[in-house]
Amino acid sequence: MKALVALVALVVFVAVAASTALGRNGGTDETAACAKGAVAARIAGKSVCLRTGTACKAKYNRIYKRHGFTCVAGHLRKTPKPTPPYSPPTGPVGTANTTVAVGLFDASNGQGWIVLSQTSIPSGMVTFVITNNCFGSCSFDLVGVKAGAILAETGQSETWTVALAPGIYRYHCDVDPGGMKGTFTVTP
């Protein structure tokens, strides 16, 4: 009988130890209750709330990335969502005939910009009159529709006409596509 009591006590002891161990090393569904804007996660066996700016360790980047964050210089940042590929609008083209003046500008500090005479254009045939006011080479590229010439000299210009369906169009300078860029809208 003593052997049976000892066996039952041993089984109970093992069961309690196992449940305690499971509680400490629980699965990923046991996470902290987090404030609005934070994301619950389980890192190194602990329930944590992830939010932009909180301290982090690069060795856990794989886990952070699953929750939409990246560890940069010891602090969490939201991982940017990938930008879908751009394609210009398609569809029926209206009957308007519009001329848009495009000015290409830059400054001695290397900053550049593009100015359109209008940013809301009726659908139809659109003539772009592009003038280079840059100190060096600039261009006007209507992304996916027409790439203008690289205008190498200040005062140089070009003119071209395209048919545009309603939608939002992107443009940039091929010399500085990251800095000299923008959008305009073509209305029905």
LOTORZA-914957 format. One record per atom (N, C-alpha, C): residue in three letters; chain; atom name; x, y, z. Coordinates in steps of 0.02 Angstrom, whole numbers, always signed. Atoms other than C-alpha are relative to their C-alpha. Layout:
BEGIN
PT res chain atom      X      Y      Z
PT ala     A   CA      X      Y      Z
...
//
This chain:
BEGIN
PT res chain atom      X      Y      Z
PT met     A    N    +41    -59     +0
PT met     A   CA     +0     +0     +0
PT met     A    C    +43    +63     +0
PT lys     A    N    -45    -57     -1
PT lys     A   CA   +143   +119    +41
PT lys     A    C    +30    +11    -69
PT ala     A    N    -29     -6    +67
PT ala     A   CA   +215    +82   -130
PT ala     A    C    -50    +33    -47
PT leu     A    N    +52    -30    +43
PT leu     A   CA    +49   +129   -213
PT leu     A    C     -7    +74    +15
PT val     A    N     +5    -70    -19
PT val     A   CA    +38   +293   -114
PT val     A    C    +61    +38    -27
PT ala     A    N    -61    -32    +24
PT ala     A   CA   +219   +332   -160
PT ala     A    C     -3     +9    -76
PT leu     A    N     +7     -3    +73
PT leu     A   CA   +181   +295   -344
PT leu     A    C    -49    +56    -19
PT val     A    N    +49    -53    +14
PT val     A   CA    +27   +409   -343
PT val     A    C    +31    +68    +14
PT ala     A    N    -33    -63    -17
PT ala     A   CA   +127   +546   -258
PT ala     A    C    +51    +20    -53
PT leu     A    N    -49    -12    +53
PT leu     A   CA   +263   +529   -389
PT leu     A    C    -35    +24    -64
PT val     A    N    +38    -19    +60
PT val     A   CA   +136   +540   -532
PT val     A    C    -26    +71     +8
PT val     A    N    +26    -67    -13
PT val     A   CA    +56   +695   -453
PT val     A    C    +57    +50     -5
PT phe     A    N    -57    -45     +1
PT phe     A   CA   +227   +775   -429
PT phe     A    C    +23    +13    -72
PT val     A    N    -21     -7    +70
PT val     A   CA   +276   +743   -612
PT val     A    C    -50    +42    -39
PT ala     A    N    +52    -38    +35
PT ala     A   CA   +108   +812   -674
PT ala     A    C     +4    +74    +18
PT val     A    N     -5    -70    -21
PT val     A   CA   +127   +972   -571
PT val     A    C    +62    +32    -30
PT ala     A    N    -62    -27    +28
PT ala     A   CA   +307   +995   -628
PT ala     A    C     -8    +12    -75
PT ala     A    N    +10     -7    +72
PT ala     A   CA   +256   +969   -809
PT ala     A    C    -44    +60    -15
PT ser     A    N    +45    -56    +14
PT ser     A   CA   +113  +1094   -801
PT ser     A    C    +34    +66    +16
PT thr     A    N    -38    -61    -16
PT thr     A   CA   +226  +1223   -718
PT thr     A    C    +49    +16    -55
PT ala     A    N    -48    -10    +55
PT ala     A   CA   +357  +1199   -853
PT ala     A    C    -37    +24    -62
PT leu     A    N    +39    -22    +58
PT leu     A   CA   +223  +1217   -987
PT leu     A    C    -22    +72     +8
PT gly     A    N    +20    -68    -13
PT gly     A   CA   +164  +1377   -905
PT gly     A    C    +56    +49    -13
PT arg     A    N    -58    -43    +11
PT arg     A   CA   +339  +1450   -910
PT arg     A    C    +20     +2    -73
PT asn     A    N    -23     +5    +69
PT asn     A   CA   +377  +1393  -1087
PT asn     A    C    -59    -10    -47
PT gly     A    N    +61    +10    +39
PT gly     A   CA   +201  +1404  -1159
PT gly     A    C     +9    +18    -72
PT gly     A    N     +0    -13    +72
PT gly     A   CA   +161  +1417  -1341
PT gly     A    C     -8    +73    -16
PT thr     A    N     +3    -69    +22
PT thr     A   CA   +150  +1576  -1444
PT thr     A    C    -68    +31    +10
PT asp     A    N    +65    -29    -11
PT asp     A   CA    -34  +1597  -1405
PT asp     A    C     -6    +32    +69
PT glu     A    N     +0    -31    -66
PT glu     A   CA     +8  +1649  -1226
PT glu     A    C    +40    +64     -4
PT thr     A    N    -35    -63     +6
PT thr     A   CA    +51  +1832  -1254
PT thr     A    C    -32    +52    +44
PT ala     A    N    +23    -54    -43
PT ala     A   CA    +32  +1993  -1159
PT ala     A    C    -61    +36    -29
PT ala     A    N    +54    -43    +22
PT ala     A   CA   -123  +2101  -1166
PT ala     A    C    +31    +69    -11
PT cys     A    N    -35    -61    +18
PT cys     A   CA    -60  +2257  -1255
PT cys     A    C    -47    +59    -11
PT ala     A    N    +38    -62    +13
PT ala     A   CA   -119  +2437  -1268
PT ala     A    C    -11     +8    -75
PT lys     A    N    +14    -13    +70
PT lys     A   CA   -191  +2501  -1430
PT lys     A    C    +63    +25    -36
PT gly     A    N    -59    -18    +39
PT gly     A   CA    -57  +2518  -1564
PT gly     A    C    +60    -45    +11
PT ala     A    N    -55    +47    -14
PT ala     A   CA    +55  +2384  -1488
PT ala     A    C    -21    -70    -24
PT val     A    N    +12    +68    +24
PT val     A   CA    +71  +2204  -1548
PT val     A    C    +28    -50    +51
PT ala     A    N    -21    +52    -47
PT ala     A   CA    +79  +2055  -1430
PT ala     A    C    +44    -51    -35
PT ala     A    N    -46    +50    +27
PT ala     A   CA   +222  +1934  -1458
PT ala     A    C    +31    -39    +57
PT arg     A    N    -35    +41    -50
PT arg     A   CA   +319  +1798  -1368
PT arg     A    C    +73     -2    -23
PT ile     A    N    -71     -3    +17
PT ile     A   CA   +508  +1827  -1367
PT ile     A    C    +40    -25    +59
PT ala     A    N    -43    +29    -51
PT ala     A   CA   +635  +1725  -1269
PT ala     A    C    -41    -27    +59
PT gly     A    N    +41    +30    -52
PT gly     A   CA   +495  +1639  -1174
PT gly     A    C    -41    +49    +40
PT lys     A    N    +37    -51    -36
PT lys     A   CA   +417  +1803  -1118
PT lys     A    C    -52    +32    -45
PT ser     A    N    +51    -37    +36
PT ser     A   CA   +257  +1890  -1170
PT ser     A    C    +18    +73     +1
PT val     A    N    -20    -70     +5
PT val     A   CA   +297  +2064  -1233
PT val     A    C    -49    +37    -46
PT cys     A    N    +39    -43    +45
PT cys     A   CA   +209  +2210  -1318
PT cys     A    C    +50    +38    -43
PT leu     A    N    -45    -34    +47
PT leu     A   CA   +298  +2273  -1474
PT leu     A    C    -33    +64    -25
PT arg     A    N    +25    -63    +28
PT arg     A   CA   +279  +2454  -1528
PT arg     A    C    +61    +39    -25
PT thr     A    N    -54    -41    +28
PT thr     A   CA   +383  +2577  -1628
PT thr     A    C    +36    +38    +55
PT gly     A    N    -42    -37    -47
PT gly     A   CA   +527  +2649  -1527
PT gly     A    C    +22    -39    +60
PT thr     A    N    -21    +38    -58
PT thr     A   CA   +539  +2515  -1394
PT thr     A    C    +67    -34    -13
PT ala     A    N    -66    +32     +5
PT ala     A   CA   +708  +2435  -1359
PT ala     A    C     -7    -70    -30
PT cys     A    N     +2    +66    +31
PT cys     A   CA   +749  +2278  -1457
PT cys     A    C    +71    -27     -7
PT lys     A    N    -64    +33    +12
PT lys     A   CA   +888  +2154  -1494
PT lys     A    C     -1    -29    -70
PT ala     A    N     -4    +22    +70
PT ala     A   CA   +944  +2117  -1672
PT ala     A    C     -7    -76     -6
PT lys     A    N     +3    +73     +5
PT lys     A   CA   +954  +1930  -1633
PT lys     A    C    -72    -25     -4
PT tyr     A    N    +71    +20     +4
PT tyr     A   CA   +762  +1927  -1623
PT tyr     A    C    -35    +29    -62
PT asn     A    N    +30    -31    +59
PT asn     A   CA   +735  +2012  -1792
PT asn     A    C    -48    -46    -37
PT arg     A    N    +45    +48    +34
PT arg     A   CA   +657  +1854  -1865
PT arg     A    C    -69     +2    +31
PT ile     A    N    +65     -3    -35
PT ile     A   CA   +520  +1863  -1733
PT ile     A    C    -32    +68    -11
PT tyr     A    N    +27    -67    +11
PT tyr     A   CA   +500  +2052  -1749
PT tyr     A    C    -32     +6    -69
PT lys     A    N    +24     -6    +69
PT lys     A   CA   +478  +2037  -1937
PT lys     A    C    -68    -35     -9
PT arg     A    N    +65    +34     +5
PT arg     A   CA   +334  +1912  -1916
PT arg     A    C    -56    +45    +26
PT his     A    N    +50    -44    -30
PT his     A   CA   +245  +2048  -1817
PT his     A    C     +1    +71    -31
PT gly     A    N     +0    -64    +36
PT gly     A   CA   +284  +2191  -1939
PT gly     A    C    +50    +51    +24
PT phe     A    N    -50    -46    -26
PT phe     A   CA   +437  +2267  -1855
PT phe     A    C    +70    -21    -22
PT thr     A    N    -71    +14    +12
PT thr     A   CA   +626  +2278  -1882
PT thr     A    C    +38    +35    +56
PT cys     A    N    -42    -29    -51
PT cys     A   CA   +759  +2310  -1751
PT cys     A    C    +56    +39    -34
PT val     A    N    -51    -43    +30
PT val     A   CA   +866  +2459  -1806
PT val     A    C    +31    +42    +55
PT ala     A    N    -38    -39    -50
PT ala     A   CA  +1000  +2534  -1693
PT ala     A    C    -30     -8    +70
PT gly     A    N    +24    +14    -66
PT gly     A   CA   +923  +2451  -1540
PT gly     A    C    -72    +20    +15
PT his     A    N    +69    -20     -9
PT his     A   CA   +744  +2514  -1567
PT his     A    C    -43    -27    -57
PT leu     A    N    +45    +28    +50
PT leu     A   CA   +593  +2443  -1657
PT leu     A    C    -26    +53    -47
PT arg     A    N    +31    -41    +52
PT arg     A   CA   +531  +2519  -1820
PT arg     A    C    -51    -42    -36
PT lys     A    N    +49    +35    +40
PT lys     A   CA   +377  +2472  -1919
PT lys     A    C    +33    -18    -66
PT thr     A    N    -26    +20    +65
PT thr     A   CA   +425  +2372  -2073
PT thr     A    C    -46    +29    -52
PT pro     A    N    +44    -30    +50
PT pro     A   CA   +361  +2470  -2223
PT pro     A    C    -31    -54    -45
PT lys     A    N    +33    +46    +46
PT lys     A   CA   +234  +2382  -2331
PT lys     A    C    +28    +12    -70
PT pro     A    N    -27     -9    +67
PT pro     A   CA   +301  +2349  -2505
PT pro     A    C    -49    +38    -45
PT thr     A    N    +41    -38    +47
PT thr     A   CA   +239  +2469  -2637
PT thr     A    C    -15    -43    -61
PT pro     A    N    +16    +41    +58
PT pro     A   CA   +144  +2379  -2774
PT pro     A    C    +28    +32    -63
PT pro     A    N    -26    -28    +62
PT pro     A   CA   +212  +2399  -2950
PT pro     A    C    -50    +49    -30
PT tyr     A    N    +43    -52    +29
PT tyr     A   CA   +144  +2553  -3040
PT tyr     A    C    -11    -14    -73
PT ser     A    N    +14     -1    +72
PT ser     A   CA    +58  +2548  -3207
PT ser     A    C    -50    +57    -11
PT pro     A    N    +43    -57    +11
PT pro     A   CA    -26  +2700  -3283
PT pro     A    C    -73    -21    -13
PT pro     A    N    +71    +16    +12
PT pro     A   CA   -217  +2708  -3296
PT pro     A    C    -13    -18    -73
PT thr     A    N    +21    +18    +68
PT thr     A   CA   -302  +2631  -3447
PT thr     A    C    -76    +10     -4
PT gly     A    N    +72     -8     +9
PT gly     A   CA   -476  +2649  -3519
PT gly     A    C    -14    +49    -55
PT pro     A    N    +19    -46    +53
PT pro     A   CA   -573  +2761  -3634
PT pro     A    C    +29    +70    +13
PT val     A    N    -31    -66     -3
PT val     A   CA   -492  +2928  -3673
PT val     A    C    -52    +52    -22
PT gly     A    N    +47    -53    +16
PT gly     A   CA   -595  +3087  -3674
PT gly     A    C    +19    +40    -61
PT thr     A    N     -9    -40    +62
PT thr     A   CA   -602  +3221  -3808
PT thr     A    C    +35    +66    +11
PT ala     A    N    -32    -65    -14
PT ala     A   CA   -515  +3367  -3722
PT ala     A    C    +68     +6    -33
PT asn     A    N    -67    -16    +25
PT asn     A   CA   -361  +3450  -3796
PT asn     A    C    +29    +51    +48
PT thr     A    N    -28    -42    -53
PT thr     A   CA   -253  +3522  -3657
PT thr     A    C    +75     +7     -8
PT thr     A    N    -72    -11     +0
PT thr     A   CA    -80  +3599  -3649
PT thr     A    C    +22    +13    +71
PT val     A    N    -27     -7    -68
PT val     A   CA    +21  +3583  -3489
PT val     A    C    +73    +21     -6
PT ala     A    N    -70    -23     -2
PT ala     A   CA   +181  +3683  -3462
PT ala     A    C    +34    -36    +58
PT val     A    N    -39    +36    -50
PT val     A   CA   +313  +3584  -3368
PT val     A    C    +67    +35     +9
PT gly     A    N    -63    -32    -15
PT gly     A   CA   +457  +3674  -3283
PT gly     A    C    +43    -47    +42
PT leu     A    N    -49    +42    -36
PT leu     A   CA   +611  +3576  -3227
PT leu     A    C    +49    +48    +34
PT phe     A    N    -41    -47    -39
PT phe     A   CA   +708  +3664  -3087
PT phe     A    C    +47    -39    +46
PT asp     A    N    -43    +26    -53
PT asp     A   CA   +856  +3630  -2973
PT asp     A    C    +35    +58    +34
PT ala     A    N    -35    -50    -38
PT ala     A   CA   +956  +3725  -2845
PT ala     A    C    +73    -21     +7
PT ser     A    N    -72    +14     -6
PT ser     A   CA  +1142  +3737  -2810
PT ser     A    C    +14    -55    +52
PT asn     A    N    -10    +51    -51
PT asn     A   CA  +1118  +3619  -2660
PT asn     A    C    -19    -70    -26
PT gly     A    N    +16    +65    +28
PT gly     A   CA  +1064  +3478  -2777
PT gly     A    C    -73    -19     +3
PT gln     A    N    +72    +14     -4
PT gln     A   CA   +878  +3485  -2734
PT gln     A    C    -33    +22    -65
PT gly     A    N    +35    -16    +61
PT gly     A   CA   +764  +3482  -2884
PT gly     A    C    -75     -8     +7
PT trp     A    N    +72     +7     -1
PT trp     A   CA   +579  +3496  -2922
PT trp     A    C    -28    +11    -70
PT ile     A    N    +35     -7    +63
PT ile     A   CA   +455  +3491  -3064
PT ile     A    C    -65    +37    +13
PT val     A    N    +61    -40     -8
PT val     A   CA   +314  +3619  -3083
PT val     A    C    -42     -9    -63
PT leu     A    N    +49     +5    +54
PT leu     A   CA   +160  +3583  -3190
PT leu     A    C    -48    +59     +4
PT ser     A    N    +46    -57     +0
PT ser     A   CA    +47  +3726  -3244
PT ser     A    C    -69    -20    +26
PT gln     A    N    +62    +24    -31
PT gln     A   CA   -100  +3618  -3188
PT gln     A    C    +10    -73    +20
PT thr     A    N     -7    +69    -25
PT thr     A   CA   -116  +3457  -3088
PT thr     A    C    -65    -38     -5
PT ser     A    N    +63    +33    +15
PT ser     A   CA   -296  +3418  -3135
PT ser     A    C    -14    +13    -74
PT ile     A    N     +3     -7    +73
PT ile     A   CA   -312  +3385  -3321
PT ile     A    C    -58    -42    -26
PT pro     A    N    +54    +40    +28
PT pro     A   CA   -465  +3331  -3421
PT pro     A    C    +27    -55    -47
PT ser     A    N    -21    +57    +41
PT ser     A   CA   -453  +3163  -3510
PT ser     A    C     -3    +19    -74
PT gly     A    N     -5    -12    +72
PT gly     A   CA   -402  +3171  -3692
PT gly     A    C    +72     +7    -22
PT met     A    N    -67    -12    +26
PT met     A   CA   -252  +3229  -3791
PT met     A    C    +33    +55    +42
PT val     A    N    -35    -48    -43
PT val     A   CA   -127  +3317  -3678
PT val     A    C    +69    +13    -30
PT thr     A    N    -64    -21    +26
PT thr     A   CA    +20  +3416  -3746
PT thr     A    C    +42    +27    +57
PT phe     A    N    -46    -23    -52
PT phe     A   CA   +167  +3437  -3628
PT phe     A    C    +54    +42    -32
PT val     A    N    -54    -45    +23
PT val     A   CA   +283  +3585  -3659
PT val     A    C    +49     +3    +58
PT ile     A    N    -49    +10    -54
PT ile     A   CA   +438  +3544  -3556
PT ile     A    C    +59    +48    -10
PT thr     A    N    -56    -47     +4
PT thr     A   CA   +570  +3676  -3518
PT thr     A    C    +49    -15    +56
PT asn     A    N    -53    +13    -49
PT asn     A   CA   +736  +3641  -3431
PT asn     A    C    +25    +65    +30
PT asn     A    N    -26    -57    -37
PT asn     A   CA   +774  +3774  -3300
PT asn     A    C    +54    -23    +49
PT cys     A    N    -51    +28    -44
PT cys     A   CA   +903  +3662  -3215
PT cys     A    C    +69    +26    -20
PT phe     A    N    -70    -20    +14
PT phe     A   CA  +1089  +3705  -3202
PT phe     A    C    +34    -53    -43
PT gly     A    N    -28    +55    +39
PT gly     A   CA  +1126  +3535  -3280
PT gly     A    C    -56    -36    -37
PT ser     A    N    +48    +40    +38
PT ser     A   CA  +1031  +3395  -3364
PT ser     A    C    -61    -18    +43
PT cys     A    N    +63    +21    -30
PT cys     A   CA   +848  +3359  -3322
PT cys     A    C    -45    -29    -54
PT ser     A    N    +48    +28    +48
PT ser     A   CA   +703  +3268  -3403
PT ser     A    C    -69     -5    +33
PT phe     A    N    +68    +12    -24
PT phe     A   CA   +515  +3238  -3387
PT phe     A    C    -21    -68    -27
PT asp     A    N    +20    +68    +18
PT asp     A   CA   +464  +3055  -3386
PT asp     A    C    -69    -13    +29
PT leu     A    N    +68    +19    -21
PT leu     A   CA   +278  +3015  -3380
PT leu     A    C     +0    -76     +6
PT val     A    N    -15    +70    -14
PT val     A   CA   +300  +2844  -3299
PT val     A    C    -49    -47    -35
PT gly     A    N    +40    +50    +35
PT gly     A   CA   +239  +2703  -3410
PT gly     A    C    -35    +25    -62
PT val     A    N    +35    -28    +58
PT val     A   CA   +175  +2822  -3544
PT val     A    C    +51    +26    -51
PT lys     A    N    -50    -29    +45
PT lys     A   CA   +319  +2923  -3619
PT lys     A    C    +57    +27    +41
PT ala     A    N    -60    -28    -31
PT ala     A   CA   +496  +2961  -3568
PT ala     A    C    +27    +54    -46
PT gly     A    N    -26    -55    +41
PT gly     A   CA   +553  +3130  -3629
PT gly     A    C    +76     -4     -5
PT ala     A    N    -73     -3    +10
PT ala     A   CA   +728  +3171  -3687
PT ala     A    C    +34    +31    +60
PT ile     A    N    -40    -33    -52
PT ile     A   CA   +865  +3218  -3566
PT ile     A    C    +21    +67    -30
PT leu     A    N    -15    -67    +24
PT leu     A   CA   +879  +3406  -3589
PT leu     A    C    +63    +23    +36
PT ala     A    N    -66    -11    -30
PT ala     A   CA  +1063  +3446  -3560
PT ala     A    C    +15    +73    +15
PT glu     A    N    -17    -71     -8
PT glu     A   CA  +1061  +3636  -3568
PT glu     A    C    -59    +39    +29
PT thr     A    N    +51    -44    -28
PT thr     A   CA   +967  +3770  -3472
PT thr     A    C    -34    +36    -58
PT gly     A    N    +39    -32    +53
PT gly     A   CA   +827  +3841  -3580
PT gly     A    C    -22    -47    -55
PT gln     A    N    +19    +49    +52
PT gln     A   CA   +816  +3686  -3690
PT gln     A    C    -71    -25    +15
PT ser     A    N    +68    +24    -11
PT ser     A   CA   +639  +3623  -3716
PT ser     A    C    -20    -53    -51
PT glu     A    N    +29    +49    +46
PT glu     A   CA   +535  +3488  -3799
PT glu     A    C    -75     +0    +11
PT thr     A    N    +73     +3     -3
PT thr     A   CA   +351  +3461  -3836
PT thr     A    C    -21    -68    -26
PT trp     A    N    +29    +62    +24
PT trp     A   CA   +253  +3299  -3850
PT trp     A    C    -72     -6    +23
PT thr     A    N    +71     +8    -14
PT thr     A   CA    +71  +3246  -3849
PT thr     A    C    -16    -74    +10
PT val     A    N    +21    +68    -15
PT val     A   CA     -7  +3090  -3773
PT val     A    C    -75     +0    +15
PT ala     A    N    +70     +9    -18
PT ala     A   CA   -184  +3023  -3750
PT ala     A    C     -3    -29    +70
PT leu     A    N     +2    +22    -70
PT leu     A   CA   -226  +3005  -3564
PT leu     A    C    -72    -16    +21
PT ala     A    N    +63    +21    -30
PT ala     A   CA   -370  +2908  -3487
PT ala     A    C     -4    +27    +71
PT pro     A    N     +6    -24    -69
PT pro     A   CA   -440  +2961  -3318
PT pro     A    C    +40    -43    +49
PT gly     A    N    -37    +35    -52
PT gly     A   CA   -335  +2916  -3166
PT gly     A    C    +56    +44    +27
PT ile     A    N    -57    -35    -30
PT ile     A   CA   -180  +2965  -3067
PT ile     A    C    +63    -23    -35
PT tyr     A    N    -62    +14    +36
PT tyr     A   CA    -15  +2976  -3161
PT tyr     A    C    +60    +23    +41
PT arg     A    N    -64    -17    -33
PT arg     A   CA   +162  +2977  -3091
PT arg     A    C    +48    +27    -52
PT tyr     A    N    -53    -26    +43
PT tyr     A   CA   +306  +3075  -3164
PT tyr     A    C    +63    +10    +41
PT his     A    N    -63    -15    -34
PT his     A   CA   +489  +3101  -3123
PT his     A    C    +51    +23    -51
PT cys     A    N    -58    -17    +42
PT cys     A   CA   +655  +3164  -3191
PT cys     A    C    +45    -62     +0
PT asp     A    N    -43    +59     +4
PT asp     A   CA   +764  +3021  -3254
PT asp     A    C    +69    +12    +30
PT val     A    N    -65    -16    -30
PT val     A   CA   +919  +3111  -3188
PT val     A    C     -3     -4    +76
PT asp     A    N    +10     +1    -73
PT asp     A   CA   +848  +3125  -3010
PT asp     A    C    -69    -28    +16
PT pro     A    N    +68    +28     -9
PT pro     A   CA   +699  +3005  -2999
PT pro     A    C    -23     -3    +72
PT gly     A    N    +20     +2    -70
PT gly     A   CA   +702  +2998  -2809
PT gly     A    C    -19    +67    +28
PT gly     A    N    +12    -67    -26
PT gly     A   CA   +697  +3186  -2783
PT gly     A    C    -49    +40    -42
PT met     A    N    +43    -39    +45
PT met     A   CA   +611  +3261  -2935
PT met     A    C    -55    -47    -24
PT lys     A    N    +55    +45    +17
PT lys     A   CA   +444  +3171  -2942
PT lys     A    C    -66    +29    +24
PT gly     A    N    +65    -22    -22
PT gly     A   CA   +258  +3194  -2920
PT gly     A    C    -55    -38    -36
PT thr     A    N    +58    +30    +32
PT thr     A   CA    +83  +3149  -2977
PT thr     A    C    -47    +55    -24
PT phe     A    N    +55    -43    +19
PT phe     A   CA    -62  +3230  -3067
PT phe     A    C    -60    -44    -16
PT thr     A    N    +62    +36    +10
PT thr     A   CA   -243  +3181  -3094
PT thr     A    C    -30    +18    -68
PT val     A    N    +38    -10    +61
PT val     A   CA   -334  +3159  -3259
PT val     A    C    -72    -16    +16
PT thr     A    N    +72     +8    -17
PT thr     A   CA   -521  +3184  -3237
PT thr     A    C    -39    -26    -60
PT pro     A    N    +41    +24    +57
PT pro     A   CA   -658  +3101  -3342
PT pro     A    C    -27    +55    -43
//
